[in-house]
């Protein structure tokens, strides 16, 4: 096994620390997202449209943050693998644990998201059936602006000069 210089070692340590911090940040974002989804479920169940809208907006922000973070993590992970595989170094146990946690959180997020979609679908169908059941009391009524009797129309006009 070839010796590595202090500079290479410092570079690897810095890379490992940055990669770990990015993964931990992503784990926090996924937990935040799961929390938002759980509160969103409560808003759906309680039929509170204002809170549901607020949760949906927050959800969009969290998803955007996760996507932006992922853009940094993917190249960092490739760089990390390239550096560790060069020297056949075993993966850091902390990195593997964080990645497993992220995978579990992602599964939970997807399941909660599916639950919320199903709840919303049921709620929307209930609203549609309620709307379809409404009767229009003015459907066959005449307009209040219409006259009761049709006005007679003159057939002849007298013109005097």
MARLUMGU-105998 format. One record per residue: chain; residue number from 1; x, y, z of N, C-alpha, C, O in turn. Coordinates in steps of 0.1 Angstrom, whole numbers. Layout:
unit->A pos->NUM nxx->X nyy->Y nzz->Z caxx->X cayy->Y cazz->Z cxx->X cyy->Y czz->Z oxx->X oyy->Y ozz->Z
...
This chain:
unit->A pos->1 nxx->8 nyy->-12 nzz->0 caxx->0 cayy->0 cazz->0 cxx->9 cyy->12 czz->0 oxx->18 oyy->14 ozz->8
unit->A pos->2 nxx->6 nyy->21 nzz->-9 caxx->15 cayy->33 cazz->-10 cxx->12 cyy->43 czz->1 oxx->0 oyy->44 ozz->6
unit->A pos->3 nxx->22 nyy->50 nzz->5 caxx->21 cayy->60 cazz->15 cxx->14 cyy->73 czz->9 oxx->16 oyy->76 ozz->-3
unit->A pos->4 nxx->6 nyy->79 nzz->17 caxx->0 cayy->92 cazz->13 cxx->6 cyy->103 czz->20 oxx->10 oyy->102 ozz->31
unit->A pos->5 nxx->6 nyy->114 nzz->13 caxx->12 cayy->126 cazz->19 cxx->2 cyy->132 czz->29 oxx->-10 oyy->129 ozz->29
unit->A pos->6 nxx->8 nyy->141 nzz->37 caxx->0 cayy->148 cazz->47 cxx->-11 cyy->156 czz->40 oxx->-22 oyy->158 ozz->45
unit->A pos->7 nxx->-8 nyy->162 nzz->29 caxx->-17 cayy->171 cazz->21 cxx->-29 cyy->162 czz->16 oxx->-40 oyy->166 ozz->17
unit->A pos->8 nxx->-26 nyy->150 nzz->11 caxx->-36 cayy->141 cazz->6 cxx->-45 cyy->137 czz->18 oxx->-57 oyy->136 ozz->17
unit->A pos->9 nxx->-39 nyy->134 nzz->29 caxx->-46 cayy->130 cazz->41 cxx->-56 cyy->141 czz->46 oxx->-67 oyy->139 ozz->49
unit->A pos->10 nxx->-50 nyy->153 nzz->46 caxx->-59 cayy->165 cazz->50 cxx->-70 cyy->167 czz->40 oxx->-81 oyy->170 ozz->44
unit->A pos->11 nxx->-67 nyy->165 nzz->28 caxx->-78 cayy->166 cazz->17 cxx->-89 cyy->156 czz->19 oxx->-101 oyy->159 ozz->18
unit->A pos->12 nxx->-85 nyy->144 nzz->22 caxx->-95 cayy->133 cazz->25 cxx->-103 cyy->136 czz->37 oxx->-115 oyy->133 ozz->37
unit->A pos->13 nxx->-96 nyy->140 nzz->48 caxx->-104 cayy->143 cazz->60 cxx->-114 cyy->154 czz->58 oxx->-125 oyy->154 ozz->62
unit->A pos->14 nxx->-109 nyy->165 nzz->51 caxx->-118 cayy->176 cazz->48 cxx->-130 cyy->171 czz->39 oxx->-142 oyy->175 ozz->41
unit->A pos->15 nxx->-127 nyy->163 nzz->29 caxx->-138 cayy->157 cazz->21 cxx->-148 cyy->149 czz->29 oxx->-160 oyy->150 ozz->27
unit->A pos->16 nxx->-142 nyy->141 nzz->38 caxx->-151 cayy->132 cazz->46 cxx->-160 cyy->141 czz->55 oxx->-171 oyy->138 ozz->57
unit->A pos->17 nxx->-154 nyy->151 nzz->61 caxx->-162 cayy->160 cazz->70 cxx->-173 cyy->167 czz->63 oxx->-184 oyy->168 ozz->67
unit->A pos->18 nxx->-169 nyy->172 nzz->51 caxx->-179 cayy->180 cazz->43 cxx->-190 cyy->170 czz->38 oxx->-202 oyy->174 ozz->39
unit->A pos->19 nxx->-187 nyy->159 nzz->34 caxx->-196 cayy->149 cazz->29 cxx->-206 cyy->145 czz->41 oxx->-218 oyy->144 ozz->39
unit->A pos->20 nxx->-200 nyy->142 nzz->52 caxx->-208 cayy->138 cazz->64 cxx->-217 cyy->150 czz->68 oxx->-229 oyy->147 ozz->71
unit->A pos->21 nxx->-212 nyy->162 nzz->68 caxx->-221 cayy->173 cazz->72 cxx->-232 cyy->175 czz->62 oxx->-244 oyy->178 ozz->66
unit->A pos->22 nxx->-230 nyy->173 nzz->49 caxx->-241 cayy->174 cazz->39 cxx->-251 cyy->163 czz->41 oxx->-263 oyy->166 ozz->40
unit->A pos->23 nxx->-246 nyy->151 nzz->44 caxx->-256 cayy->140 cazz->46 cxx->-264 cyy->143 czz->59 oxx->-276 oyy->140 ozz->59
unit->A pos->24 nxx->-258 nyy->148 nzz->69 caxx->-265 cayy->151 cazz->81 cxx->-276 cyy->162 czz->79 oxx->-287 oyy->162 ozz->84
unit->A pos->25 nxx->-272 nyy->172 nzz->71 caxx->-281 cayy->183 cazz->67 cxx->-293 cyy->177 czz->60 oxx->-304 oyy->182 ozz->62
unit->A pos->26 nxx->-290 nyy->168 nzz->50 caxx->-301 cayy->162 cazz->43 cxx->-310 cyy->154 czz->52 oxx->-322 oyy->154 ozz->50
unit->A pos->27 nxx->-304 nyy->147 nzz->61 caxx->-312 cayy->139 cazz->71 cxx->-321 cyy->148 czz->79 oxx->-333 oyy->145 ozz->81
unit->A pos->28 nxx->-317 nyy->160 nzz->83 caxx->-325 cayy->170 cazz->90 cxx->-336 cyy->174 czz->81 oxx->-348 oyy->176 ozz->86
unit->A pos->29 nxx->-333 nyy->177 nzz->68 caxx->-344 cayy->182 cazz->59 cxx->-354 cyy->171 czz->57 oxx->-366 oyy->174 ozz->56
unit->A pos->30 nxx->-350 nyy->158 nzz->56 caxx->-360 cayy->148 cazz->54 cxx->-369 cyy->146 czz->66 oxx->-381 oyy->144 ozz->65
unit->A pos->31 nxx->-363 nyy->148 nzz->78 caxx->-371 cayy->147 cazz->90 cxx->-381 cyy->159 czz->91 oxx->-392 oyy->157 ozz->95
unit->A pos->32 nxx->-376 nyy->171 nzz->87 caxx->-385 cayy->182 cazz->86 cxx->-397 cyy->180 czz->76 oxx->-408 oyy->183 ozz->79
unit->A pos->33 nxx->-393 nyy->174 nzz->65 caxx->-403 cayy->171 cazz->55 cxx->-413 cyy->161 czz->60 oxx->-425 oyy->162 ozz->57
unit->A pos->34 nxx->-409 nyy->150 nzz->67 caxx->-418 cayy->140 cazz->72 cxx->-427 cyy->147 czz->83 oxx->-439 oyy->144 ozz->83
unit->A pos->35 nxx->-422 nyy->156 nzz->91 caxx->-430 cayy->163 cazz->101 cxx->-440 cyy->171 czz->94 oxx->-452 oyy->172 ozz->98
unit->A pos->36 nxx->-437 nyy->178 nzz->83 caxx->-446 cayy->186 cazz->75 cxx->-457 cyy->177 czz->70 oxx->-469 oyy->181 ozz->70
unit->A pos->37 nxx->-454 nyy->166 nzz->64 caxx->-463 cayy->157 cazz->59 cxx->-473 cyy->152 czz->69 oxx->-485 oyy->150 ozz->67
unit->A pos->38 nxx->-468 nyy->149 nzz->81 caxx->-477 cayy->144 cazz->92 cxx->-486 cyy->155 czz->96 oxx->-498 oyy->152 ozz->99
unit->A pos->39 nxx->-482 nyy->167 nzz->97 caxx->-491 cayy->178 cazz->101 cxx->-501 cyy->181 czz->89 oxx->-512 oyy->185 ozz->92
unit->A pos->40 nxx->-496 nyy->179 nzz->77 caxx->-505 cayy->180 cazz->66 cxx->-516 cyy->170 czz->66 oxx->-528 oyy->173 ozz->63
unit->A pos->41 nxx->-513 nyy->158 nzz->70 caxx->-523 cayy->148 cazz->72 cxx->-534 cyy->152 czz->82 oxx->-546 oyy->150 ozz->80
unit->A pos->42 nxx->-529 nyy->158 nzz->93 caxx->-539 cayy->163 cazz->103 cxx->-548 cyy->173 czz->97 oxx->-560 oyy->174 ozz->100
unit->A pos->43 nxx->-542 nyy->182 nzz->89 caxx->-550 cayy->193 cazz->83 cxx->-560 cyy->187 czz->73 oxx->-572 oyy->192 ozz->72
unit->A pos->44 nxx->-557 nyy->177 nzz->66 caxx->-566 cayy->171 cazz->57 cxx->-577 cyy->164 czz->64 oxx->-589 oyy->166 ozz->61
unit->A pos->45 nxx->-574 nyy->157 nzz->75 caxx->-584 cayy->150 cazz->83 cxx->-593 cyy->160 czz->90 oxx->-605 oyy->158 ozz->91
unit->A pos->46 nxx->-588 nyy->171 nzz->94 caxx->-596 cayy->182 cazz->101 cxx->-603 cyy->191 czz->91 oxx->-611 oyy->199 ozz->95
unit->A pos->47 nxx->-601 nyy->188 nzz->78 caxx->-607 cayy->196 cazz->68 cxx->-604 cyy->211 czz->70 oxx->-613 oyy->219 ozz->69
unit->A pos->48 nxx->-592 nyy->215 nzz->72 caxx->-588 cayy->228 cazz->74 cxx->-580 cyy->233 czz->62 oxx->-568 oyy->231 ozz->61
unit->A pos->49 nxx->-587 nyy->240 nzz->53 caxx->-580 cayy->243 cazz->40 cxx->-569 cyy->254 czz->42 oxx->-559 oyy->253 ozz->34
unit->A pos->50 nxx->-570 nyy->263 nzz->52 caxx->-559 cayy->273 cazz->54 cxx->-546 cyy->266 czz->58 oxx->-536 oyy->269 ozz->53
unit->A pos->51 nxx->-547 nyy->257 nzz->68 caxx->-535 cayy->250 cazz->73 cxx->-530 cyy->241 czz->62 oxx->-518 oyy->240 ozz->61
unit->A pos->52 nxx->-539 nyy->235 nzz->55 caxx->-534 cayy->226 cazz->44 cxx->-526 cyy->234 czz->33 oxx->-516 oyy->229 ozz->29
unit->A pos->53 nxx->-531 nyy->245 nzz->30 caxx->-524 cayy->254 cazz->20 cxx->-510 cyy->258 czz->26 oxx->-500 oyy->257 ozz->19
unit->A pos->54 nxx->-510 nyy->262 nzz->39 caxx->-497 cayy->266 cazz->45 cxx->-487 cyy->254 czz->45 oxx->-476 oyy->256 ozz->42
unit->A pos->55 nxx->-492 nyy->242 nzz->48 caxx->-484 cayy->230 cazz->49 cxx->-479 cyy->227 czz->35 oxx->-468 oyy->222 ozz->33
unit->A pos->56 nxx->-487 nyy->228 nzz->25 caxx->-484 cayy->226 cazz->11 cxx->-473 cyy->235 czz->6 oxx->-463 oyy->231 ozz->0
unit->A pos->57 nxx->-474 nyy->248 nzz->10 caxx->-463 cayy->258 cazz->6 cxx->-450 cyy->254 czz->13 oxx->-440 oyy->255 ozz->7
unit->A pos->58 nxx->-451 nyy->251 nzz->26 caxx->-439 cayy->247 cazz->34 cxx->-433 cyy->234 czz->28 oxx->-421 oyy->233 ozz->27
unit->A pos->59 nxx->-441 nyy->225 nzz->24 caxx->-437 cayy->213 cazz->18 cxx->-429 cyy->216 czz->5 oxx->-418 oyy->210 ozz->3
unit->A pos->60 nxx->-434 nyy->225 nzz->-3 caxx->-427 cayy->228 cazz->-16 cxx->-413 cyy->234 czz->-13 oxx->-403 oyy->231 ozz->-20
unit->A pos->61 nxx->-412 nyy->242 nzz->-2 caxx->-399 cayy->248 cazz->2 cxx->-389 cyy->238 czz->6 oxx->-378 oyy->238 ozz->2
unit->A pos->62 nxx->-394 nyy->228 nzz->14 caxx->-385 cayy->218 cazz->20 cxx->-381 cyy->209 czz->8 oxx->-369 oyy->205 ozz->8
unit->A pos->63 nxx->-390 nyy->205 nzz->-1 caxx->-386 cayy->197 cazz->-12 cxx->-376 cyy->204 czz->-21 oxx->-366 oyy->198 ozz->-26
unit->A pos->64 nxx->-377 nyy->217 nzz->-23 caxx->-367 cayy->225 cazz->-31 cxx->-354 cyy->225 czz->-24 oxx->-344 oyy->223 ozz->-30
unit->A pos->65 nxx->-354 nyy->226 nzz->-10 caxx->-341 cayy->226 cazz->-3 cxx->-334 cyy->212 czz->-4 oxx->-322 oyy->212 ozz->-6
unit->A pos->66 nxx->-342 nyy->202 nzz->-3 caxx->-337 cayy->188 cazz->-5 cxx->-331 cyy->186 czz->-19 oxx->-320 oyy->181 ozz->-20
unit->A pos->67 nxx->-338 nyy->191 nzz->-29 caxx->-333 cayy->190 cazz->-42 cxx->-320 cyy->197 czz->-44 oxx->-311 oyy->192 ozz->-51
unit->A pos->68 nxx->-319 nyy->210 nzz->-39 caxx->-307 cayy->217 cazz->-40 cxx->-295 cyy->211 czz->-33 oxx->-284 oyy->211 ozz->-37
unit->A pos->69 nxx->-298 nyy->205 nzz->-21 caxx->-288 cayy->198 cazz->-13 cxx->-283 cyy->186 czz->-21 oxx->-272 oyy->182 ozz->-21
unit->A pos->70 nxx->-293 nyy->179 nzz->-27 caxx->-289 cayy->167 cazz->-35 cxx->-280 cyy->170 czz->-46 oxx->-271 oyy->162 ozz->-50
unit->A pos->71 nxx->-281 nyy->182 nzz->-52 caxx->-272 cayy->186 cazz->-63 cxx->-258 cyy->187 czz->-59 oxx->-249 oyy->185 ozz->-66
unit->A pos->72 nxx->-256 nyy->190 nzz->-46 caxx->-242 cayy->190 cazz->-40 cxx->-238 cyy->177 czz->-35 oxx->-226 oyy->173 ozz->-37
unit->A pos->73 nxx->-247 nyy->169 nzz->-30 caxx->-243 cayy->156 cazz->-24 cxx->-239 cyy->146 czz->-35 oxx->-229 oyy->138 ozz->-33
unit->A pos->74 nxx->-246 nyy->146 nzz->-46 caxx->-243 cayy->136 cazz->-56 cxx->-228 cyy->137 czz->-61 oxx->-221 oyy->127 ozz->-61
unit->A pos->75 nxx->-223 nyy->149 nzz->-65 caxx->-209 cayy->149 cazz->-69 cxx->-200 cyy->147 czz->-57 oxx->-189 oyy->141 ozz->-59
unit->A pos->76 nxx->-204 nyy->151 nzz->-45 caxx->-195 cayy->149 cazz->-34 cxx->-194 cyy->134 czz->-31 oxx->-183 oyy->129 ozz->-27
unit->A pos->77 nxx->-205 nyy->126 nzz->-32 caxx->-205 cayy->112 cazz->-30 cxx->-195 cyy->105 czz->-40 oxx->-188 oyy->96 ozz->-37
unit->A pos->78 nxx->-196 nyy->110 nzz->-53 caxx->-187 cayy->104 cazz->-63 cxx->-173 cyy->107 czz->-60 oxx->-164 oyy->98 ozz->-61
unit->A pos->79 nxx->-170 nyy->119 nzz->-56 caxx->-156 cayy->123 cazz->-52 cxx->-152 cyy->114 czz->-40 oxx->-140 oyy->110 ozz->-40
unit->A pos->80 nxx->-160 nyy->113 nzz->-30 caxx->-157 cayy->105 cazz->-18 cxx->-154 cyy->90 czz->-22 oxx->-144 oyy->85 ozz->-17
unit->A pos->81 nxx->-162 nyy->85 nzz->-31 caxx->-160 cayy->71 cazz->-35 cxx->-147 cyy->69 czz->-43 oxx->-140 oyy->60 ozz->-41
unit->A pos->82 nxx->-144 nyy->79 nzz->-51 caxx->-132 cayy->79 cazz->-59 cxx->-120 cyy->79 czz->-50 oxx->-110 oyy->72 ozz->-52
unit->A pos->83 nxx->-120 nyy->88 nzz->-40 caxx->-109 cayy->89 cazz->-31 cxx->-107 cyy->77 czz->-22 oxx->-95 oyy->73 ozz->-20
unit->A pos->84 nxx->-118 nyy->71 nzz->-18 caxx->-116 cayy->60 cazz->-8 cxx->-113 cyy->47 czz->-16 oxx->-106 oyy->39 ozz->-11
unit->A pos->85 nxx->-118 nyy->46 nzz->-28 caxx->-115 cayy->34 cazz->-36 cxx->-101 cyy->33 czz->-41 oxx->-96 oyy->23 ozz->-44
unit->A pos->86 nxx->-95 nyy->45 nzz->-43 caxx->-81 cayy->46 cazz->-47 cxx->-72 cyy->38 czz->-38 oxx->-63 oyy->31 ozz->-43
unit->A pos->87 nxx->-74 nyy->39 nzz->-25 caxx->-66 cayy->33 cazz->-16 cxx->-72 cyy->21 czz->-9 oxx->-67 oyy->15 ozz->0
unit->A pos->88 nxx->-84 nyy->16 nzz->-15 caxx->-91 cayy->5 cazz->-9 cxx->-94 cyy->6 czz->5 oxx->-93 oyy->-3 ozz->13
unit->A pos->89 nxx->-98 nyy->18 nzz->9 caxx->-101 cayy->21 cazz->23 cxx->-116 cyy->18 czz->25 oxx->-125 oyy->21 ozz->17
unit->A pos->90 nxx->-119 nyy->11 nzz->36 caxx->-133 cayy->8 cazz->39 cxx->-141 cyy->21 czz->41 oxx->-136 oyy->31 ozz->47
unit->A pos->91 nxx->-154 nyy->21 nzz->38 caxx->-162 cayy->32 cazz->40 cxx->-163 cyy->35 czz->55 oxx->-164 oyy->26 ozz->63
unit->A pos->92 nxx->-164 nyy->48 nzz->58 caxx->-166 cayy->53 cazz->71 cxx->-179 cyy->48 czz->76 oxx->-189 oyy->49 ozz->70
unit->A pos->93 nxx->-179 nyy->42 nzz->88 caxx->-192 cayy->37 cazz->94 cxx->-202 cyy->48 czz->96 oxx->-214 oyy->45 ozz->94
unit->A pos->94 nxx->-198 nyy->60 nzz->100 caxx->-208 cayy->71 cazz->102 cxx->-215 cyy->74 czz->89 oxx->-227 oyy->76 ozz->88
unit->A pos->95 nxx->-207 nyy->74 nzz->78 caxx->-213 cayy->77 cazz->65 cxx->-223 cyy->67 czz->61 oxx->-234 oyy->70 ozz->56
unit->A pos->96 nxx->-220 nyy->54 nzz->63 caxx->-229 cayy->44 cazz->60 cxx->-242 cyy->44 czz->68 oxx->-253 oyy->42 ozz->63
unit->A pos->97 nxx->-240 nyy->48 nzz->81 caxx->-252 cayy->49 cazz->90 cxx->-261 cyy->60 czz->86 oxx->-273 oyy->59 ozz->85
unit->A pos->98 nxx->-255 nyy->72 nzz->82 caxx->-263 cayy->83 cazz->78 cxx->-270 cyy->80 czz->65 oxx->-282 oyy->83 ozz->63
unit->A pos->99 nxx->-263 nyy->73 nzz->56 caxx->-270 cayy->69 cazz->43 cxx->-281 cyy->60 czz->45 oxx->-292 oyy->61 ozz->39
unit->A pos->100 nxx->-280 nyy->50 nzz->55 caxx->-291 cayy->41 cazz->58 cxx->-302 cyy->49 czz->64 oxx->-314 oyy->46 ozz->61
unit->A pos->101 nxx->-299 nyy->58 nzz->73 caxx->-310 cayy->67 cazz->79 cxx->-317 cyy->74 czz->69 oxx->-330 oyy->76 ozz->69
unit->A pos->102 nxx->-310 nyy->80 nzz->59 caxx->-316 cayy->87 cazz->48 cxx->-325 cyy->79 czz->40 oxx->-336 oyy->83 ozz->36
unit->A pos->103 nxx->-321 nyy->67 nzz->38 caxx->-329 cayy->57 cazz->30 cxx->-342 cyy->54 czz->37 oxx->-353 oyy->54 ozz->31
unit->A pos->104 nxx->-341 nyy->52 nzz->50 caxx->-353 cayy->49 cazz->58 cxx->-362 cyy->61 czz->59 oxx->-374 oyy->59 ozz->57
unit->A pos->105 nxx->-357 nyy->73 nzz->61 caxx->-365 cayy->85 cazz->61 cxx->-372 cyy->87 czz->47 oxx->-383 oyy->91 ozz->47
unit->A pos->106 nxx->-365 nyy->84 nzz->37 caxx->-370 cayy->86 cazz->24 cxx->-382 cyy->77 czz->22 oxx->-393 oyy->80 ozz->16
unit->A pos->107 nxx->-381 nyy->64 nzz->26 caxx->-392 cayy->55 cazz->26 cxx->-404 cyy->60 czz->34 oxx->-415 oyy->59 ozz->29
unit->A pos->108 nxx->-401 nyy->65 nzz->46 caxx->-412 cayy->70 cazz->54 cxx->-419 cyy->82 czz->48 oxx->-431 oyy->83 ozz->48
unit->A pos->109 nxx->-411 nyy->91 nzz->42 caxx->-417 cayy->102 cazz->35 cxx->-426 cyy->98 czz->23 oxx->-437 oyy->103 ozz->21
unit->A pos->110 nxx->-421 nyy->88 nzz->15 caxx->-429 cayy->84 cazz->4 cxx->-442 cyy->77 czz->9 oxx->-452 oyy->79 ozz->3
unit->A pos->111 nxx->-441 nyy->70 nzz->20 caxx->-454 cayy->63 cazz->25 cxx->-463 cyy->74 czz->30 oxx->-475 oyy->73 ozz->27
unit->A pos->112 nxx->-458 nyy->84 nzz->37 caxx->-467 cayy->94 cazz->43 cxx->-473 cyy->103 czz->31 oxx->-484 oyy->107 ozz->32
unit->A pos->113 nxx->-465 nyy->105 nzz->21 caxx->-470 cayy->113 cazz->10 cxx->-481 cyy->105 czz->3 oxx->-491 oyy->111 ozz->-2
unit->A pos->114 nxx->-480 nyy->92 nzz->2 caxx->-490 cayy->84 cazz->-4 cxx->-503 cyy->84 czz->4 oxx->-514 oyy->85 ozz->-1
unit->A pos->115 nxx->-501 nyy->84 nzz->17 caxx->-513 cayy->84 cazz->26 cxx->-520 cyy->98 czz->24 oxx->-532 oyy->98 ozz->23
unit->A pos->116 nxx->-513 nyy->109 nzz->24 caxx->-519 cayy->122 cazz->22 cxx->-526 cyy->123 czz->8 oxx->-537 oyy->129 ozz->8
unit->A pos->117 nxx->-520 nyy->118 nzz->-2 caxx->-526 cayy->118 cazz->-15 cxx->-539 cyy->110 czz->-15 oxx->-549 oyy->115 ozz->-21
unit->A pos->118 nxx->-539 nyy->99 nzz->-9 caxx->-552 cayy->91 cazz->-8 cxx->-562 cyy->98 czz->0 oxx->-574 oyy->98 ozz->-4
unit->A pos->119 nxx->-558 nyy->104 nzz->11 caxx->-568 cayy->112 cazz->19 cxx->-574 cyy->124 czz->11 oxx->-586 oyy->126 ozz->12
unit->A pos->120 nxx->-565 nyy->131 nzz->4 caxx->-570 cayy->142 cazz->-4 cxx->-579 cyy->137 czz->-15 oxx->-589 oyy->143 ozz->-18
unit->A pos->121 nxx->-576 nyy->126 nzz->-21 caxx->-584 cayy->120 cazz->-32 cxx->-598 cyy->117 czz->-27 oxx->-608 oyy->120 ozz->-33
unit->A pos->122 nxx->-599 nyy->111 nzz->-15 caxx->-612 cayy->108 cazz->-9 cxx->-619 cyy->120 czz->-6 oxx->-631 oyy->121 ozz->-8
unit->A pos->123 nxx->-612 nyy->130 nzz->0 caxx->-619 cayy->143 cazz->4 cxx->-624 cyy->150 czz->-9 oxx->-635 oyy->155 ozz->-8
unit->A pos->124 nxx->-617 nyy->150 nzz->-19 caxx->-621 cayy->157 cazz->-32 cxx->-633 cyy->150 czz->-37 oxx->-642 oyy->156 ozz->-42
unit->A pos->125 nxx->-633 nyy->137 nzz->-37 caxx->-645 cayy->129 cazz->-42 cxx->-657 cyy->132 czz->-34 oxx->-668 oyy->134 ozz->-39
unit->A pos->126 nxx->-656 nyy->133 nzz->-21 caxx->-667 cayy->137 cazz->-12 cxx->-672 cyy->151 czz->-15 oxx->-684 oyy->153 ozz->-16
unit->A pos->127 nxx->-663 nyy->160 nzz->-18 caxx->-667 cayy->174 cazz->-21 cxx->-675 cyy->174 czz->-35 oxx->-685 oyy->181 ozz->-36
unit->A pos->128 nxx->-670 nyy->166 nzz->-44 caxx->-676 cayy->166 cazz->-57 cxx->-690 cyy->160 czz->-56 oxx->-699 oyy->165 ozz->-63
unit->A pos->129 nxx->-692 nyy->150 nzz->-48 caxx->-705 cayy->144 cazz->-47 cxx->-714 cyy->153 czz->-39 oxx->-726 oyy->154 ozz->-43
unit->A pos->130 nxx->-709 nyy->161 nzz->-30 caxx->-717 cayy->171 cazz->-23 cxx->-722 cyy->182 czz->-33 oxx->-733 oyy->186 ozz->-33
unit->A pos->131 nxx->-713 nyy->186 nzz->-41 caxx->-716 cayy->197 cazz->-51 cxx->-726 cyy->192 czz->-61 oxx->-735 oyy->199 ozz->-65
unit->A pos->132 nxx->-724 nyy->180 nzz->-65 caxx->-734 cayy->174 cazz->-75 cxx->-748 cyy->172 czz->-69 oxx->-758 oyy->173 ozz->-76
unit->A pos->133 nxx->-748 nyy->171 nzz->-56 caxx->-761 cayy->169 cazz->-49 cxx->-769 cyy->182 czz->-46 oxx->-780 oyy->182 ozz->-42
unit->A pos->134 nxx->-762 nyy->193 nzz->-48 caxx->-769 cayy->206 cazz->-46 cxx->-779 cyy->208 czz->-56 oxx->-777 oyy->205 ozz->-68
unit->A pos->135 nxx->-791 nyy->214 nzz->-52 caxx->-802 cayy->217 cazz->-61 cxx->-801 cyy->232 czz->-63 oxx->-799 oyy->240 ozz->-54
unit->A pos->136 nxx->-803 nyy->236 nzz->-76 caxx->-804 cayy->250 cazz->-79 cxx->-818 cyy->255 czz->-78 oxx->-826 oyy->251 ozz->-86
unit->A pos->137 nxx->-821 nyy->263 nzz->-68 caxx->-835 cayy->267 cazz->-66 cxx->-840 cyy->277 czz->-77 oxx->-852 oyy->279 ozz->-78
unit->A pos->138 nxx->-831 nyy->282 nzz->-85 caxx->-835 cayy->292 cazz->-95 cxx->-835 cyy->285 czz->-109 oxx->-836 oyy->292 ozz->-119
unit->A pos->139 nxx->-833 nyy->272 nzz->-110 caxx->-832 cayy->265 cazz->-123 cxx->-843 cyy->268 czz->-132 oxx->-841 oyy->272 ozz->-144
unit->A pos->140 nxx->-856 nyy->266 nzz->-128 caxx->-867 cayy->268 cazz->-137 cxx->-875 cyy->281 czz->-134 oxx->-885 oyy->283 ozz->-140
unit->A pos->141 nxx->-870 nyy->289 nzz->-125 caxx->-877 cayy->302 cazz->-122 cxx->-874 cyy->312 czz->-133 oxx->-863 oyy->312 ozz->-139
unit->A pos->142 nxx->-883 nyy->321 nzz->-134 caxx->-881 cayy->332 cazz->-144 cxx->-873 cyy->342 czz->-137 oxx->-871 oyy->343 ozz->-125
unit->A pos->143 nxx->-866 nyy->350 nzz->-146 caxx->-858 cayy->361 cazz->-141 cxx->-866 cyy->372 czz->-134 oxx->-877 oyy->374 ozz->-138
unit->A pos->144 nxx->-861 nyy->378 nzz->-124 caxx->-868 cayy->389 cazz->-117 cxx->-869 cyy->401 czz->-126 oxx->-877 oyy->410 ozz->-124
unit->A pos->145 nxx->-861 nyy->401 nzz->-137 caxx->-862 cayy->412 cazz->-146 cxx->-872 cyy->410 czz->-157 oxx->-875 oyy->419 ozz->-165
unit->A pos->146 nxx->-877 nyy->398 nzz->-159 caxx->-887 cayy->395 cazz->-169 cxx->-900 cyy->400 czz->-165 oxx->-903 oyy->400 ozz->-153
unit->A pos->147 nxx->-908 nyy->405 nzz->-174 caxx->-921 cayy->410 cazz->-171 cxx->-931 cyy->398 czz->-169 oxx->-929 oyy->387 ozz->-174
unit->A pos->148 nxx->-941 nyy->401 nzz->-161 caxx->-951 cayy->390 cazz->-158 cxx->-958 cyy->386 czz->-171 oxx->-959 oyy->374 ozz->-174
unit->A pos->149 nxx->-963 nyy->396 nzz->-178 caxx->-970 cayy->393 cazz->-191 cxx->-962 cyy->399 czz->-202 oxx->-956 oyy->410 ozz->-201
unit->A pos->150 nxx->-961 nyy->392 nzz->-213 caxx->-954 cayy->397 cazz->-224 cxx->-960 cyy->410 czz->-229 oxx->-973 oyy->411 ozz->-230
unit->A pos->151 nxx->-953 nyy->420 nzz->-231 caxx->-958 cayy->433 cazz->-235 cxx->-964 cyy->432 czz->-250 oxx->-958 oyy->425 ozz->-258
unit->A pos->152 nxx->-975 nyy->439 nzz->-252 caxx->-980 cayy->439 cazz->-266 cxx->-972 cyy->449 czz->-274 oxx->-967 oyy->459 ozz->-269
unit->A pos->153 nxx->-970 nyy->445 nzz->-286 caxx->-962 cayy->452 cazz->-295 cxx->-971 cyy->459 czz->-306 oxx->-980 oyy->452 ozz->-311
unit->A pos->154 nxx->-969 nyy->471 nzz->-308 caxx->-978 cayy->478 cazz->-318 cxx->-975 cyy->473 czz->-332 oxx->-963 oyy->470 ozz->-335
unit->A pos->155 nxx->-985 nyy->472 nzz->-340 caxx->-983 cayy->467 cazz->-353 cxx->-984 cyy->479 czz->-364 oxx->-979 oyy->477 ozz->-375
unit->A pos->156 nxx->-990 nyy->490 nzz->-360 caxx->-990 cayy->501 cazz->-369 cxx->-985 cyy->514 czz->-362 oxx->-987 oyy->516 ozz->-350
unit->A pos->157 nxx->-979 nyy->522 nzz->-370 caxx->-973 cayy->534 cazz->-364 cxx->-979 cyy->546 czz->-373 oxx->-979 oyy->545 ozz->-385
unit->A pos->158 nxx->-985 nyy->556 nzz->-367 caxx->-990 cayy->567 cazz->-374 cxx->-980 cyy->578 czz->-375 oxx->-975 oyy->582 ozz->-364
unit->A pos->159 nxx->-976 nyy->582 nzz->-386 caxx->-966 cayy->593 cazz->-388 cxx->-974 cyy->605 czz->-394 oxx->-980 oyy->604 ozz->-404
unit->A pos->160 nxx->-973 nyy->616 nzz->-387 caxx->-979 cayy->628 cazz->-392 cxx->-968 cyy->638 czz->-396 oxx->-957 oyy->639 ozz->-390
unit->A pos->161 nxx->-971 nyy->646 nzz->-406 caxx->-961 cayy->655 cazz->-411 cxx->-965 cyy->669 czz->-407 oxx->-958 oyy->679 ozz->-411
